């Protein structure tokens, strides 16, 4: 195999590895909203050259998880209220249609599978100390499987892409909310499994709107942080704008 081809394959492999590592850190909350990421320090930590790390961060920026400014650096994206509202408009359009199709097409076994999965998601949501990434993974799986059981691959793929961005918002402040037992997703699945397509669509619409309202409430301190800092990033960790203290609602 030509040397150039081997080098290209190695470069792409390193970029993919860096992408996966940083994305996982964001979703786990190890990298918080607004936190600065030094490309050179990250490259050193991962034992990679600067270029594959830069490519990985550019991909994450394209997906909306990061943001960069010339001569300022890269940070975990601080959402605006317009970002959140726009995201949920798209999610509502996609997932309401998925719910309608699911109600018409899902088999009895699929309904049972997703009902059991909804129980697990609600159980984790009720535990303040539950592993954030495990919760996000199961939550994303539930919504993805609803679309898959709707028998529309394009819809399933589109929904899967929307969830990565919202995952950075969903768990903000969960540790301090002190929630008791929840049935949010079990109630949703009851509506989707009843066989009434319009009732399923309305159930999903209400679910998405409720999720949006909770996200907007939890993210208020970050909206204020973004407005205060604007496009100015602190280069040193000492001068970074500290993430806001999140209190129970």
Backbone as a ProteinNet text record, in pm:
[ID]
protein_1_A
[PRIMARY]
XXXXXXXXXXXXXXXXXXXXXXXXXXXXXXXXXXXXXXXXXXXXXXXXXXXXXXXXXXXXXXXXXXXXXXXXXXXXXXXXXXXXXXXXXXXXXXXXXXXXXXXXXXXXXXXXXXXXXXXXXXXXXXXXXXXXXXXXXXXXXXXXXXXXXXXXXXXXXXXXXXXXXXXXXXXXXXXXXXXXXXXXXXXXXXXXXXXXXXXXXXXXXXXXXXXXXXXXXXXXXXXXXXXXXXXXXXXXXXXXXXXXXXXXX
[TERTIARY]
85.6	0	89.3	61.7	143.8	151.9	268	291.7	189.8	155.2	61.8	-75.8	-117.5	-247.6	-246.7	-135.2	-122.3	-127.4	-54.5	-52.1	-190.1	-262.3	-396.7	-490.1	-480	-564.5	-533.3	-405.7	-366.2	-417.3	-406.4	-453.4	-604.1	-678.7	-824.7	-861.6	-784.9	-810.4	-786	-680	-649.5	-756.3	-799.7	-903.7	-1033.4	-1067	-1188.7	-1177.5	-1058.6	-1038	-1052.1	-989.6	-999	-1142.6	-1213.9	-1355.5	-1437.1	-1418.7	-1496.1	-1465.5	-1338.4	-1299	-1359.6	-1347.5	-1397.9	-1550.5	-1613.7	-1760.7	-1811.1	-1745.1	-1784	-1766.4	-1657.4	-1634.5	-1742.4	-1787.5	-1893.6	-2023.8	-2058.4	-2183.9	-2182.9	-2065.6	-2056.1	-2058.7	-2035	-2027.9	-1888.9	-1788.4	-1650.8	-1603.5	-1652.2	-1631.8	-1765	-1770.1	-1895.7	-1924.3	-2049.7	-2089.1	-2004.9	-1945.2	-1862.6	-1716.7	-1679.2	-1540.5	-1449.1	-1333.6	-1235.1	-1163.1	-1135.8	-1058.7	-933.6	-818.5	-692	-656	-649.5	-618	-480.4	-383.8	-246.9	-234.7	-298.5	-293.9	-364.2	-475.6	-548.5	-463.7	-395.8	-309.9	-199.2	-142.1	-36.2	-90.6	-206.9	-267.9	-297.4	-346	-383.4	-264.9	-151.1	-33.3	-47.3	-112.7	-136.6	-76.1	-66.2	-25.2	-143.9	-117.2	-218.7	-328.6	-292.8	-387.6	-507.2	-489.1	-608.3	-698.3	-639.2	-719.7	-800.8	-739.4	-811.2	-926.5	-904	-1011.8	-1126.7	-1094.4	-1198.1	-1280.8	-1214.7	-1286.1	-1370.3	-1320.6	-1399.6	-1527.6	-1519.1	-1638.2	-1739.3	-1689.7	-1777.4	-1837.6	-1761.2	-1814.6	-1925.8	-1906	-2008.3	-2136.7	-2123.7	-2239.9	-2305.5	-2242.4	-2301.9	-2260.7	-2169.6	-2127.6	-2019.7	-1942.3	-1837.4	-1859.5	-1786.8	-1785.1	-1645.9	-1605.3	-1472.4	-1481.8	-1383.8	-1370.7	-1225	-1198.6	-1060.3	-987.3	-865.6	-779.1	-840.5	-944.4	-1007.3	-1003.2	-1019.5	-1011.6	-1141	-1147.5	-1261.1	-1318.2	-1448.9	-1513.7	-1637.3	-1683.6	-1811.1	-1918.4	-2001.3	-2095.2	-2188.1	-2199	-2296.1	-2420.6	-2531.1	-2648.8	-2717	-2783.5	-2873.8	-3014.9	-3106.6	-3244.9	-3298.3	-3249.1	-3291.2	-3240.5	-3119	-3066.6	-3159.9	-3198.6	-3280.5	-3419.6	-3480.7	-3614.5	-3613.5	-3513	-3503.4	-3482.7	-3398.1	-3373.5	-3502.4	-3580.8	-3702.5	-3812.9	-3810.1	-3903.1	-3875.5	-3746.2	-3707.4	-3742.1	-3710.4	-3741.5	-3891.1	-3969.3	-4114	-4163.2	-4114.8	-4158.4	-4122.5	-4001	-3954.6	-4023.3	-4026.5	-4070.4	-4221.8	-4294.1	-4439.7	-4477.5	-4408.4	-4435.3	-4394.8	-4282.4	-4239.4	-4343.2	-4400.2	-4501.7	-4625.8	-4664.7	-4783.7	-4761.7	-4644.2	-4613.8	-4595.9	-4535.6	-4517.7	-4652.7	-4747.8	-4879.6	-4946.1	-4913.6	-4975.4	-4897.4	-4764	-4680.3	-4614.1	-4597.9	-4520.4	-4590.6	-4511.3	-4564.7	-4584.7	-4655.4	-4677.6	-4545.6	-4453.4	-4323.1	-4244.6	-4250.4	-4179.8	-4239.6	-4370	-4434.4	-4392.6	-4384.4	-4341.2	-4195.7	-4111.5	-3969.2	-3953.2	-4023	-4006.1	-4073	-4177.2	-4238.1	-4141	-4072.5	-3972.1	-3856.6	-3816	-3708	-3750.1	-3875.6	-3926.3	-3919.7	-3946.6	-3936.8	-3793.4	-3696.4	-3555.7	-3515.2	-3561.1	-3527.6	-3585.4	-3711.8	-3774.7	-3707.9	-3666.5	-3600	-3469.3	-3390.5	-3264.3	-3288.4	-3391.3	-3422.1	-3460	-3508.6	-3551	-3435.7	-3317	-3202	-3102.8	-3091.5	-3002.1	-2857.3	-2812.9	-2672.5	-2651.5	-2752.2	-2738.4	-2631.9	-2565.3	-2464	-2525.6	-2476.4	-2533.1	-2528.9	-2413.8	-2400.1	-2490.7	-2507.1	-2596.4	-2739.6	-2780.7	-2914.8	-2932.7	-2835.5	-2846.7	-2851.5	-2772	-2768.3	-2902.9	-2963.7	-3093.6	-3203.5	-3196.5	-3296	-3290.2	-3168.7	-3151.9	-3198.6	-3168.7	-3209.8	-3361.4	-3430.6	-3577	-3635	-3590.8	-3645.2	-3604	-3482.3	-3439.1	-3520.8	-3547.4	-3623.1	-3768.4	-3825.7	-3959.9	-3960	-3859.7	-3851.1	-3821	-3734.8	-3703.2	-3827.2	-3906.7	-4028.1	-4137.8	-4117	-4209.2	-4182.9	-4073.2	-4039.6	-3999.5	-3925.3	-3876.2	-3731.4	-3638.2	-3496.9	-3447.6	-3495.1	-3450.2	-3493.1	-3613.4	-3663.6	-3583.2	-3551.2	-3471.5	-3334	-3271.1	-3137.7	-3142	-3243.9	-3255.6	-3275.3	-3356.8	-3380.4	-3253.6	-3179.5	-3055.2	-2957.8	-2951.2	-2859.6	-2899.8	-3029.1	-3072.7	-3042.1	-3022.7	-3012	-2875.7	-2768.3	-2635.7	-2627.2	-2679.6	-2671.6	-2751.3	-2873.4	-2957.9	-2903.6	-2822.5	-2768.3	-2680.3	-2617.8	-2535.6	-2621.9	-2750.3	-2841.7	-2925.8	-2955.1	-3057.6	-3026.2	-2898.3	-2863.6	-2815.2	-2815.3	-2772.4	-2863.2	-2804	-2881	-2958.3	-2951.9	-3028.2	-2986.7	-2856.7	-2809.1	-2871.5	-2926.7	-2979	-3130.2	-3195.4	-3339.1	-3416.5	-3357.1	-3422.3	-3556.3	-3563	-3690	-3725.7	-3856.2	-3904	-3931.8	-4009.3	-4042.9	-4108.1	-4070.8	-4123	-4182.9	-4281.2	-4342.7	-4348.8	-4263.6	-4270.4	-4271.3	-4174.5	-4163.3	-4259	-4295.7	-4396.2	-4532.9	-4566.2	-4691.7	-4690.3	-4574.8	-4562.6	-4586.3	-4523.3	-4537.1	-4679.5	-4750.1	-4889.5	-4971	-4944.9	-5016.4	-4976.4	-4846.9	-4799.5	-4845.7	-4864	-4899.5	-5050	-5128.8	-5275	-5332.3	-5254.2	-5300.1	-5370.5	-5393	-5456.7	-5346.1	-5334.9	-5222.3	-5222.6	-5337.8	-5342.1	-5319	-5369	-5341.7	-5192.9	-5130.7	-4987.1	-4908.6	-4949.5	-4881.7	-4894.5	-5012.4	-5032.2	-4955.4	-4948.4	-4870.8	-4723.8	-4670.1	-4530.3	-4509.2	-4602.3	-4587.2	-4578	-4666.5	-4663.4	-4533.6	-4484.9	-4359.9	-4242.8	-4235.5	-4125.8	-4136.7	-4256.2	-4274.4	-4235.3	-4273.2	-4236.4	-4085	-4020.9	-3875.2	-3809.9	-3863.3	-3810.5	-3823.7	-3939.7	-3962.1	-3864.1	-3839.8	-3744.5	-3603.2	-3566.5	-3433.2	-3413.3	-3512.7	-3502.7	-3487	-3561.6	-3552.2	-3413.9	-3362.2	-3231.6	-3118.4	-3134.1	-3025.1	-3023.8	-3116.6	-3119.8	-2985.5	-2915.5	-2785.5	-2684.7	-2694	-2601.1	-2636.5	-2765.8	-2805.2	-2744.9	-2750.2	-2694.4	-2542.4	-2478.6	-2334.9	-2293.8	-2366.9	-2335.4	-2353.1	-2457.6	-2481.5	-2372.9	-2325.8	-2224.2	-2087.8	-2055.4	-1922.3	-1916.5	-2029.3	-2031.9	-1931.4	-1849.9	-1750.7	-1613.6	-1603.7	-1475.6	-1451.8	-1340.9	-1304.4	-1180.1	-1175.5	-1054.6	-957.7	-832	-735.1	-682	-669.4	-615.1	-727.5	-701.3	-802.7	-838.4	-739.1	-763	-864.5	-864.1	-951.3	-1079.5	-1099.2	-1221.9	-1342.4	-1451.4	-1577.3	-1630.4	-1645.9	-1687.6	-1829.7	-1856.8	-1995.3	-2085.3	-2208	-2298.2	-2337.5	-2368.4	-2419.1	-2565.5	-2603.8	-2739.3	-2814.1	-2927.3	-3007	-3130.3	-3187.2	-3309.5	-3421	-3505.4	-3617.2	-3734.9
-119.2	0	124.2	222.3	342.7	413	471.7	539.3	650.4	724.4	836.3	787.8	673.2	617.3	575.9	513.7	471.3	592.2	698.9	819	883.1	883.2	940.1	861	728.8	643.1	664.4	678.1	701.1	836.1	936.8	1070.9	1070.5	1004.4	997.7	920.9	817.3	739.6	823.9	902.6	989.2	1096.6	1154.9	1258.1	1199.9	1078.9	1013.7	983	940.4	910.9	1037.9	1146.9	1273.5	1322.9	1308.7	1349.2	1271.9	1140.7	1057.6	1093	1117.8	1148.6	1281.1	1384.6	1516.5	1515.6	1450	1442.7	1373.7	1264.4	1192.3	1280.2	1355.9	1443.6	1551.7	1601.2	1701.8	1639.8	1522.5	1458.9	1412.6	1373.6	1332.8	1452.7	1571.3	1689.5	1718.4	1640	1667.4	1800.3	1833	1965.1	2038	2144.4	2212.2	2320	2359.4	2467.8	2591.2	2648.2	2767.3	2740.4	2614.8	2583.7	2592.6	2656.2	2672.7	2540.6	2513.6	2396	2443.2	2409.5	2440.9	2327.6	2360.1	2256.5	2197.9	2282.1	2232.9	2148.1	2190.5	2110.6	1976.7	1979.6	1855.1	1761.3	1816.7	1734.3	1669.1	1746.8	1692.4	1582.1	1606	1507.6	1377.1	1387.9	1268.9	1206.8	1273.8	1222.5	1227	1332.9	1349.2	1480.1	1492.6	1620.1	1715.9	1840.8	1946	1927	1877.3	1874.7	1781.6	1653.8	1569.9	1620	1680.3	1737.7	1855	1938.9	2052.6	2006.1	1900.6	1848.8	1795.6	1727.5	1674.7	1788.2	1893.6	2005.5	2080.8	2088.4	2153.3	2074.8	1942.1	1859.6	1881.6	1890.6	1915.1	2055.3	2148.6	2283.6	2282.2	2207.3	2195.1	2135.7	2042.4	1978.9	2065.8	2178.9	2270.8	2249.7	2156.2	2129.8	2226.8	2279.9	2375.6	2503.6	2607.9	2731.6	2791.3	2860.6	2920.7	3064.2	3144.2	3281.1	3305	3379.9	3411.3	3481.4	3437.7	3494.2	3486.2	3405.2	3390.9	3247.5	3150.3	3011	2935.4	2820.2	2728.7	2698.6	2692	2658.1	2573.6	2504.6	2434.3	2541.1	2518.6	2621.6	2667.2	2797.6	2856.5	2887.8	2820.1	2840.4	2973.4	3026.8	3139	3082.8	3162.6	3114.9	3085.8	3158.5	3131.1	2994.9	2956.2	2822.8	2715.1	2729.1	2626.7	2619.8	2735.3	2737	2681.1	2717.8	2665.1	2515.3	2466.8	2323.4	2247.3	2295.9	2223.7	2237.3	2342.5	2351.3	2237.1	2214.6	2106.4	1970.9	1952.5	1824.9	1796.6	1899.2	1878.6	1831.6	1895.8	1857.6	1712.7	1672.5	1536.9	1432	1457.7	1352.7	1339.5	1446	1432.9	1342.3	1359.4	1273	1129	1110.8	976	909.7	985.8	930.9	888.6	968.9	937.1	806.8	792.4	672	550.7	572	462.3	404.7	490.5	444.5	356.4	381	304.3	179.4	180.3	74.4	-18.7	23.3	-55.4	-187.2	-291.2	-421.8	-428.9	-531.6	-550.3	-569.2	-645.5	-666.6	-536.8	-454.5	-326.3	-234.2	-234.9	-152.3	-197.4	-327.7	-378.7	-340.8	-354.1	-319.2	-173.5	-83.9	58.1	99.4	31	58.1	22.2	-91.5	-129.6	-28.6	16.9	114.9	247.1	286.5	409.4	401.4	283.5	264.4	290.1	238	256.9	403.7	472.4	614.5	696.1	673	746.2	715.3	591	553.6	629.9	637.5	711.4	860.2	914.1	1056.1	1092.1	995.2	1019.1	1010.2	969.4	950.7	1064.8	1156.6	1272.2	1233.8	1119.3	1080	976.6	956	858.4	904.1	807.3	839.1	916.3	1035.1	1125	1062.2	1004.4	950.9	830.4	747.1	632	679.3	780.8	836.1	890.7	970.2	1029.2	922	817.6	710.5	640	608.7	541.2	634.4	760.7	856.7	870.1	883	893.9	766.3	650.7	522.9	512.5	556.1	549.3	630.5	754.7	839.4	788.8	734.6	679.8	557.6	470.7	349.2	379.3	485.1	524.9	552.3	625	656.9	532.3	444	321.7	234.1	225.8	144.6	210.6	335.2	404.1	366.7	289.2	237.6	348.2	448.6	555.3	582.7	528.7	542	684.6	765	903.9	982	954.3	1022.7	982	854.2	804.3	870	879.7	940.8	1088.3	1159.8	1302.4	1324.4	1241	1254.1	1224.5	1123.9	1090	1208.2	1279.6	1393	1508.4	1523.8	1636.2	1616	1491.5	1465.9	1498.7	1494.9	1521.3	1662.2	1759.1	1897.9	1917.1	1867.9	1887.1	1813	1709.2	1633.8	1720.3	1824.9	1914.1	2003.4	2011.2	2096	2014.7	1889.2	1813.9	1791.4	1769.9	1731.9	1849	1969.2	2086	2102	2098	2118.4	1997.7	1882.5	1765.4	1720.3	1737	1690.5	1766.9	1887.2	1968	1979.9	1908.9	1926	1845	1735.6	1657.7	1600.8	1548.7	1497.3	1364.8	1342.6	1214.5	1123.8	1016.8	924	996.1	955.1	1018.2	913.2	957.4	870.2	939.8	1037.2	1119.4	1035.2	945	865.8	747	697.8	591.8	645.2	766.1	827.3	851.4	893.9	914.4	784.1	675.7	548.8	494.8	521.8	479.3	543	668	737.5	682.5	654.2	606	463.4	385.2	244.9	220.9	324.4	307	288.3	325.1	303.3	420.6	528.7	649.1	742.3	756.6	831.7	978.4	1040.8	1183	1204.8	1113.2	1122.6	1101.8	1010.9	987.7	1111.9	1174.7	1295.7	1407.2	1423.6	1527.8	1497.4	1369.6	1331.7	1364.9	1337.3	1368.8	1519.5	1592.2	1738.4	1796.1	1751.9	1801.2	1762.1	1643.2	1595.4	1684.8	1717.6	1801.1	1942.9	1997.5	2133.6	2140.2	2039.2	2035	2026.9	1946	1934.2	2068.2	2138.3	2270.1	2367.4	2369.8	2462.6	2436.4	2307.5	2275.2	2316.8	2295.8	2334.1	2485	2560.8	2707	2753.6	2692.5	2730.8	2699.9	2578.4	2540.2	2621.8	2663.8	2730.3	2881.3	2936.7	3082.1	3139.7	3077.5	3134	3136.4	3037.2	3033	3136.6	3163.1	3271.2	3402.6	3423.1	3545.4	3548.1	3430.6	3422.3	3456.2	3401.2	3429.7	3576.2	3637.3	3779.2	3865.2	3822.4	3900	3890.5	3771.3	3749.7	3773.6	3751.9	3773.1	3686.3	3747.4	3673.1	3673.8	3723.4	3730.3	3601.2	3535.8	3413.9	3443.8	3386.3	3396.8	3287.9	3325.3	3225.4	3138.6	3193.2	3115.1	3059.7	2944	2882.1	2973.8	3047.9	3135.2	3244.5	3291.9	3402.2	3358.2	3227.2	3181	3221.8	3247.8	3280.3	3153.3	3154.4	3034.1	2996.4	2866	2822.9	2867.9	2907.1	2958.3	2848.5	2890.4	2797.9	2772.5	2646.2	2609.9	2563.1	2623.9	2591.8	2514.6	2444.1	2369.6	2464.4	2421.3	2505.7	2484.5
0	0	0	-86.3	-92.2	42.3	69.6	197.3	221.9	115.8	131	175.3	120.7	158.5	305.1	349.3	487.9	581.1	545.2	628	635.5	523.4	522.4	612.5	606.4	689.9	838	871.4	1010.6	1059.9	973.4	1008.2	1035.3	946.4	963.3	1089.6	1120.5	1241.6	1366.2	1367.4	1481.4	1497.5	1386.4	1392.1	1447.1	1404.3	1453	1601.7	1646.2	1787.9	1872.1	1826.9	1899.9	1904.5	1794	1787.8	1891.2	1895.9	1988.6	2133.5	2164.7	2301.9	2347.5	2263.5	2303.3	2310	2214.3	2214.4	2340.8	2378.8	2499.1	2623	2629.1	2743.7	2754	2639.7	2640.7	2691.2	2637.6	2675.8	2821.3	2870.8	3010.9	3105.8	3051.8	3136.5	3188.2	3144.6	3185.1	3127	3007.6	2949.1	2957.1	3035	3061.5	2958.1	2950.7	2860.6	2891.5	2788.1	2803.3	2831.8	2854.8	2890.2	2769.2	2788.3	2681.8	2655.7	2528.9	2489.5	2416.2	2468.1	2402.8	2307.3	2179.9	2080.8	2104.5	2136.4	2154.4	2280.8	2389.3	2511.3	2491.3	2417.1	2391.1	2305.3	2206.4	2120.6	2202.9	2293.9	2380.3	2470.5	2528.5	2618	2545	2420.2	2344.8	2271.1	2273.3	2204.4	2054.1	2005.3	1861.6	1814.1	1683.9	1626.4	1630.1	1600.7	1607.4	1502.9	1384	1272.2	1293.2	1332.7	1352.9	1464.9	1568.7	1676.4	1623.8	1542	1483.3	1396.3	1319.2	1234.2	1319.4	1428.1	1516.7	1576.6	1620.5	1681.3	1578.4	1455.5	1350.7	1322.8	1327.2	1306.7	1419.5	1541.8	1656	1649.7	1596.8	1577.2	1472.9	1364.7	1260.6	1317.4	1411.8	1473	1580.2	1613.3	1708.6	1852.3	1878.4	2015.6	2062.5	1969.3	2000.3	1920.5	1959.1	1881.7	1889.8	1784.1	1778.6	1730.3	1770.1	1722.6	1685.5	1577.1	1540.4	1654.8	1681.3	1784.5	1924.5	1938.9	2070.3	2120.2	2029.9	2070.8	2048.7	2112	2097.3	2234.8	2243.6	2370.4	2344	2447.4	2438.4	2416.2	2317.7	2274.6	2386.7	2402.6	2494.5	2412	2437.9	2353.6	2383.3	2283	2302.1	2312.2	2359.7	2367.4	2227.8	2126.9	1988.8	1942.5	1985.3	1952.8	2006.1	2132.2	2197.6	2135.1	2115.3	2057	1914.3	1835.8	1699.4	1696.8	1788.2	1796.2	1823.9	1918.4	1954.6	1850.4	1771.4	1658.5	1560	1532.8	1441.7	1502.6	1631.3	1696.5	1697	1723.4	1724.5	1588.3	1481.9	1347.3	1316.5	1353	1323.4	1410.8	1540.5	1632.5	1640.2	1613.2	1605	1487.9	1376.2	1261.6	1291.9	1362.2	1399.7	1490.5	1583.8	1674.3	1596.9	1502.3	1420.9	1343.3	1283.2	1205.7	1295.9	1413.6	1509	1549.6	1580.1	1624.5	1519.9	1393.2	1285	1247.9	1271.3	1214.7	1316	1441	1537.2	1570	1587.5	1625.5	1776.5	1820	1964.3	2038.1	1979.5	2043.2	2054.7	1950.8	1954.1	2060	2072.5	2175.1	2314.7	2335.6	2465.5	2493.4	2390.7	2405.3	2446.1	2378.3	2406.8	2537.7	2577	2706.8	2818.8	2804.1	2904.2	2906.6	2789.1	2781.1	2845.4	2828	2889.3	3041.7	3097.4	3242.6	3288.9	3214.8	3251	3242.2	3137.6	3121.5	3236.6	3269.6	3379.5	3512.6	3530.5	3654.5	3671.5	3565.7	3572.1	3591.7	3527.5	3540.8	3683.8	3759.3	3897.6	3996.2	3947.4	4035.7	4015.7	4111.5	4095.8	4068.3	4118.7	4103.8	3993	3909.5	3800.6	3701.5	3640.2	3540.1	3424.1	3402.5	3300.6	3161.9	3125.4	2990.1	2968.8	3071.6	3060.3	3037.4	3113	3094.8	2953.8	2907.4	2773.7	2665.3	2682.8	2583.2	2573.7	2688.8	2687.4	2635.6	2673.1	2626.1	2473.7	2421.4	2276.1	2207.5	2268.3	2210.1	2201.9	2307	2306.8	2192.2	2177.4	2071.2	1932.4	1922.9	1793.9	1757	1855.9	1827.5	1789.7	1846.1	1804.1	1654.1	1607.8	1464.5	1382.1	1433.3	1359.3	1343.2	1448.5	1442.1	1360.1	1323.1	1233	1087.1	1065.9	933	835.4	887	799.6	836.8	757.7	787.6	788.2	692.8	684.5	808.2	856.5	974.6	1097.6	1107.6	1219.4	1220.6	1104.1	1094.8	1133.1	1087.6	1118.4	1268.1	1331.4	1475.1	1554.2	1511.5	1580.5	1578.5	1467.5	1456	1546.5	1572.2	1655.1	1802.4	1845.1	1988.4	2047.2	1968.5	2023.8	2081.2	2007.7	2054	2181.9	2185.4	2303.2	2424.1	2402.2	2514.7	2603.6	2547.6	2629.6	2718.4	2688.3	2766.4	2863.9	2831	2903.1	3049.6	3081.3	3218.4	3302.1	3245.5	3322.5	3443.1	3562.9	3684.5	3733.5	3663.5	3707.5	3846.6	3876.6	4006.7	4122.9	4096.6	4205.9	4203.4	4111.8	4099.9	4204.1	4252.7	4356.9	4314.7	4194	4144	4210.8	4228.1	4275.7	4158.3	4181.7	4072.8	3954.9	3834.8	3714.6	3622.2	3543.2	3443.1	3307.3	3286.9	3166.1	3039.6	3027.2	2904.3	2903.2	3020.8	3025.3	2980.5	3025.3	2981.2	2830.5	2779	2634.8	2559.5	2606	2535.3	2543.2	2650.8	2658.8	2546.4	2519.3	2411.1	2274.9	2258	2128.1	2100.7	2206.6	2189.4	2177.9	2199.4	2199.6	2059.8	1956.6	1819.6	1755.7	1828.5	1774.5	1725	1593.1	1536.6	1578.7	1581.7	1616.5	1765.5	1848.7	1992.4	2019.4	1944.5	1957.6	1918.5	1808.5	1762.4	1865	1922.2	2022.5	2149.9	2187.2	2304.3	2287	2169.4	2143.2	2138	2078.6	2072.2	2212.1	2301.7	2438.8	2509.7	2481	2539.8	2497.8	2370.3	2319.4	2373.3	2376.5	2428.4	2576.2	2653.5	2794.3	2810.4	2727.2	2731.3	2698.4	2599.9	2564.1	2680.4	2745.2	2856	2970.7	2999.3	3106.6	3068.3	2941.2	2895.3	2904.9	2862.1	2867.8	3011.9	3103.4	3244.4	3301.1	3273.4	3327.5	3267.7	3142.7	3071.5	3089.3	3164.4	3182.2	3226.6	3323.3	3362.5	3247.7	3158.4	3046.2	2939.7	2922.6	2831.8	2880.9	3011.2	3070.2	3055.3	3073.5	3058	2915.7	2817.3	2678.3	2645.3	2699.3	2673.5	2737.2	2855.4	2926.4	2858.7	2810	2753.2	2603.3	2536	2391.6	2320.1	2235.2	2156.7	2222.3	2345	2414.1	2491.2	2463.4	2534.3	2619	2737.6	2819.5	2776.2	2754.1	2708	2821.7	2940.4	3051.3	3136.9	3198.6	3283.9	3401	3451.2	3565.4	3532.9	3407.9	3369.3	3300.7	3289.2	3225.2	3308.1	3237.5	3304.3	3368.8	3499.9	3571.6	3533.5	3515.9	3489.6	3601.4	3570.1	3672.6	3771.5	3892.9	3994.3	3964.9	3952.6	3916.1	4039.3	4064.7	4180.7	4141.5	4235.7	4209.4	4174.4	4079.3	4038.7	4130.9
[MASK]
+++++++++++++++++++++++++++++++++++++++++++++++++++++++++++++++++++++++++++++++++++++++++++++++++++++++++++++++++++++++++++++++++++++++++++++++++++++++++++++++++++++++++++++++++++++++++++++++++++++++++++++++++++++++++++++++++++++++++++++++++++++++++

